[in-house]
Amino acid sequence: MAPHPQSEIQESIKAQLTASPEWSGLADYELQLIEKSAVIRTHDKGEVIFSEGDTCGGLYFLKQGLVCIRKARNKKISTLVRIARPGDTLGYRPLLSAQKHRASAEALGATTSCFIEKSLVTLLMRSNPTLGINFLKKAAVELGEAEERVHQSVSLSVKERFIRLLIALQAEYGHVSEDGKLIVELPVSRADLAAMLGVRRESLSRAIHELSDEGLVHFIGRHLEMSET
């Protein structure tokens, strides 16, 4: 990863932080302090930003690009947990709990992050309790989402869960073509999609075949076409 000093790439950080639900409660001088102290880093595709088990030295505010969060199953295999997008903050749970990173973060493409050291985050949370409360709210929301995924895993079929995932991905990565089809360029592999659903790849393949036979979706690699009807 390549750190960058103060430059024009840092100019929009304040605006992005202000738009973030977690950082929006900071005063102007506090945001300026982050701008002056934070380190901008660029990451190439496939580059690991931090690894599971690393000491948490601060927070990563994702300025640009996509990052996949993975948990190791063994030394060679990892499971995709979620995809982080611009405006997301990575590493806040291990920082708040004084633990090491419990997952790894890997750039899916050219990515820019803003690293804010733990000492500065701690100082800001002490001087402005709203910041800590906002991250606690974020943790509560994510816990609720995790519980909902567990509920879906026992109450919905793989096909139904996959449809819900496609709808979510379409909202983020899709567009409507001139002929009215919903086009989605999937950011991850089918193996990763299966991991996000908590199913075997063979089970996902069967769901894809069912949807294809019904004329609802058409896959070409990571290119997906969905019928608007």
N, C-alpha and C positions, 0 to 999 in steps of 0.2 A: 504494500500500500504506500502511496506517496503523499506525505504531508505538504500542505501549502501555507505560506505566510499570508498576511493580510493582502487581499487582492479583490478584484471586482467580483469574483465568485462568492465572496462573503457578504456582498451588499444585500442580497435578498434573504439572508438568514433571519433577520429581525422580523420581516414580513411573514415568513413561513412559521416562525415560532408563535407569532401573535395569532395566526390562524389555527394553531394547534389547541385542542381542548385542554391539554395538560399544561402547556406553557403560557396560555393566554392571560393568566392571572398575574403575571409578573409586571412590575412597574417598568417604565421606559428606561430608567437608569440600570435596572437589573438586566434587561435585554441587551443594553449596550455593553454591560460587563461580560455577558456571554460572547457577544461579537468579538470583543477584544481578546478574550482568553481562549476561546474554542479553537480547535485545530481542524481544518478542512482536509479530508483525505479522499483521494480517488481510488477506486478499486476496479480492476479488470474482471471480465467474466470468469467465474470459477474461483476467484480469490476468496479466501476465508478471512472474514473481518475479525471474528473471534471464535474460539473453539470451546466446546463443552469441556468443563473442568478448569478453564482459565480463571485466574483471579479477576474479579470485576473491578476495573480501575476507573470506571465512569460510564456515562451514557452515550449512545450513538443516535443522533437525530438524523434520520434519513432525508437528505436534501433532494436527491435525484436517483432514479433507477429502481430496481426491484431486488429484494434480498430474500432468499429462502432460509427458513429456520428449520434446522434438522436436529433430531436426537439420535444418538448412536444406539444401534441394536447389538452390534459387536464391533470388532476392530475394522471390519471391512464394509459393513452395511449400516446405513442410516435411514431414518424415516423422516419424510417431509412433514412438518407439523403445520406450518402456515407460510404465507407469502407476505412480507412486509413491503409497504409502498411509501412513496414520498410523504413526509409528514408524520410517519411513525417513529416512535422512540424505542430503541432496543436496549435491553439490559437493566431495565428499571426494577424488575422483581429481585434479581440477585443483589442489586445495590441496596434496596430497602431491607432485605432480609439478611444482609451481610454474609451472603453465600457466594460460592463460585458460580460461573455461568453453567446453567443446566441444559444448554443446547448450543449448537453452533450456528453461525450466520455466514452465508455464502452468497456472493454477488451473482445474480442471474445474468447480468450484462454490465455495461459500463455504469458505474454507480458512484455517487458522491455522498459522503457522510460528514457529519459535524460532530466531532468528539468533544464532550464536555467532561472534564475531570471530576472525579468523585468529591474532592475537597470543595470545589466550587458548587456542585449540586447540594452538598450538605450545608454549605453556608447559605445558599438561597432558600433551602427548606426551613432553616432556622429563622431567617429573617422574614420569610413570607410563607407561613404555614399553608396557604392556599395551594402552593405547588405540591406539597406532599399529599394533601387531601385529594387533589385532582388525580394523582397517580394511584391513590387508593381506590378512587372511583373507577379508574380504568381497569385495575385488577379485579374489582367486583364484577364489572361488565364481562370481562374475559372469562371469569369463573362461571358466570351464567351461561355464556356461549358454549363453554366446554361441557356443562351439564346437559345442555340441549343436544349437543352432538352425541352424548352417551345415550340420551333418550331416543334419538332418531336411530341409533345403531341397533336398538332392540325392538323398535316399533315400526320401522319402515323397511321396505325391501331395498336391495342394492340399487335396483333400477330407480326407485323413487328418490333415494338419497343422491344418486348421480345426477338426476334431473335438477334437483335443488342446487347442487354444486355448479352445474352448467349455467343455470340462471344467474348465480352469483358471479361467475367468471365473465359471463356475457356483459353484465352491467359494468364491469371494470375494464375488460379487454375487447369488447365486441363493437361492431358497427353494422349498420343496415346497408346492404348493397343496393344498386340501382334496380335490381329485379325483386326487391323486397325480402331477400334472405338475410337472416342474422348471421354474420360472420364473426367467428372468434378465433384469434390466434393464441392458442394455449401456451402459457409461459413455462409449463413444465411437462415432463414426459407422462405417459400413461401409467408407468410404475409409480410415479409420484402422486398422480391422481388417485390411484388405488390406495396409497398410503394415507392420503388425506381423508379418504372414506373409511379407513380401517378395515379394508377387505383385501383378499388375494387378487393378484392381477388377472387370474383366470375368471374370477367372479365379475370383475369389471368388464372383461372382454365379452362375456355373455350378455351383460346389460347393454353394451354398445351394439352388439349384433341385433338384439331385440329392438332397440330404438331405430337402427338402420333399416331393419325389415319393415318396421311400421312407417318408414318414410319421414321420420321426425328429425333425424340427424344424418349427416354424411361426413365421415372422417377421411382426411388425406394427411397422414402424418399428424402434425400438431394443428393443422388447419381444419376447422370445424364449421360446417354450414348447418344452420338450424332453420327449419321451416317456420315462418312467422305465424302460420296458422296452427 
